[in-house]
Amino acid sequence: MARPLFPDLEEKPPRTVDRRTNKGRIIIGDARFELAKLDAQCIQCCITSPPYWGLRDYGIDGQIGAEMNLDDYIADLTAVFAEVRRVLTDDGTLWLNIGDSYTSGGRTWRDTDKKTRLAL
């Protein structure tokens, strides 16, 4: 049985979409839940761009990037990437897009902008 990566968070099933193609599978969802469902060494490639710390509020309780301090953010990412390593094949690759910040329009820490409006 899969173990929860972040046991204090509740999984929100409607946010998970599973698309299958004849060449592979794309999983869209919260990595903290989706990775735990996978067998070890079953993924050959992981491509991700996790939320940057403190820049956006997506309106999701417990979201990565909304931690109150940088050490907690790094700990959350470290836990996720430990799971990525577990599910990657020996010849698997991780493509990670992350920077130290991104903002537009003079926003400040955790301000909203037109890019982060939630579809209701």
C-alpha positions as CSV (number, residue, x, y, z in Angstrom):
1,M,0.0,0.0,0.0
2,A,1.3,3.5,-0.9
3,R,2.4,5.6,2.0
4,P,1.3,9.3,2.1
5,L,4.2,11.6,1.4
6,F,2.6,14.5,3.4
7,P,0.2,12.8,5.9
8,D,-1.2,16.1,7.2
9,L,-2.6,17.1,3.8
10,E,-5.9,16.0,2.3
11,E,-5.9,14.7,-1.2
12,K,-8.3,16.5,-3.5
13,P,-9.2,14.0,-6.3
14,P,-10.9,16.4,-8.6
15,R,-7.6,18.1,-9.2
16,T,-6.0,15.0,-10.6
17,V,-6.3,14.2,-14.3
18,D,-4.8,11.1,-15.9
19,R,-4.2,11.3,-19.7
20,R,-2.9,8.2,-21.5
21,T,-1.4,8.2,-25.0
22,N,0.1,5.4,-27.0
23,K,3.5,6.7,-26.1
24,G,3.2,7.1,-22.4
25,R,1.2,8.7,-19.6
26,I,0.9,12.3,-18.4
27,I,-0.1,12.6,-14.7
28,I,-1.4,16.0,-13.6
29,G,-1.9,16.4,-9.9
30,D,-0.3,17.2,-6.6
31,A,3.1,15.4,-6.7
32,R,2.8,14.7,-3.0
33,F,-0.1,12.4,-3.7
34,E,0.5,11.2,-7.2
35,L,4.1,10.0,-6.7
36,A,3.1,7.9,-3.7
37,K,0.7,5.9,-5.9
38,L,3.5,4.8,-8.3
39,D,5.7,1.8,-8.1
40,A,9.5,2.1,-7.7
41,Q,11.5,2.6,-10.9
42,C,8.4,3.0,-13.1
43,I,9.1,6.4,-14.6
44,Q,11.8,7.2,-17.2
45,C,11.3,11.0,-17.3
46,C,10.0,13.6,-14.9
47,I,9.5,17.2,-16.0
48,T,8.4,19.7,-13.4
49,S,8.3,23.4,-12.5
50,P,7.4,23.6,-8.9
51,P,5.9,26.8,-7.4
52,Y,8.5,29.3,-6.3
53,W,8.6,30.1,-2.6
54,G,6.4,33.0,-1.5
55,L,5.5,34.5,-4.9
56,R,2.0,33.2,-5.6
57,D,-1.0,32.0,-3.7
58,Y,-3.0,29.4,-5.8
59,G,-5.7,29.2,-3.1
60,I,-4.9,25.6,-2.2
61,D,-4.4,24.7,1.5
62,G,-1.0,23.4,2.2
63,Q,0.4,24.4,-1.3
64,I,4.1,24.1,-1.9
65,G,5.5,27.6,-2.1
66,A,3.3,29.0,0.7
67,E,5.5,27.8,3.5
68,M,6.2,30.5,6.1
69,N,10.0,30.1,5.9
70,L,12.5,29.0,3.2
71,D,13.7,26.0,5.2
72,D,10.2,24.5,5.2
73,Y,9.9,25.1,1.4
74,I,13.2,23.3,0.8
75,A,12.2,20.5,3.1
76,D,9.0,20.0,1.1
77,L,10.8,20.0,-2.2
78,T,13.4,17.6,-0.9
79,A,10.7,15.2,0.2
80,V,9.0,15.4,-3.3
81,F,12.3,14.8,-5.1
82,A,13.2,11.9,-2.9
83,E,9.9,10.3,-4.2
84,V,10.9,11.3,-7.8
85,R,14.2,9.5,-7.3
86,R,12.3,6.4,-6.0
87,V,10.1,6.2,-9.1
88,L,12.7,7.0,-11.7
89,T,14.3,4.1,-13.5
90,D,18.1,3.7,-13.3
91,D,18.4,5.6,-16.6
92,G,15.6,8.0,-15.8
93,T,16.0,11.8,-16.0
94,L,14.6,14.7,-14.0
95,W,14.0,18.0,-15.8
96,L,13.6,20.8,-13.2
97,N,12.7,24.4,-13.9
98,I,13.2,26.5,-10.9
99,G,14.6,29.9,-10.1
100,D,15.1,32.2,-7.2
101,S,12.1,34.4,-8.1
102,Y,9.6,35.4,-10.7
103,T,7.2,38.3,-10.5
104,S,5.5,40.8,-12.7
105,G,3.7,44.1,-12.4
106,G,5.4,45.3,-9.2
107,R,3.7,42.6,-7.0
108,T,5.0,41.8,-3.6
109,W,5.3,38.6,-1.6
110,R,2.2,36.4,-2.2
111,D,0.3,39.0,-4.0
112,T,-2.2,37.9,-6.6
113,D,-2.1,38.9,-10.3
114,K,-4.0,37.9,-13.4
115,K,-1.9,34.8,-13.8
116,T,-3.0,33.3,-10.5
117,R,-6.8,33.9,-10.7
118,L,-8.6,30.7,-9.9
119,A,-11.2,29.4,-12.2
120,L,-14.4,29.0,-10.2
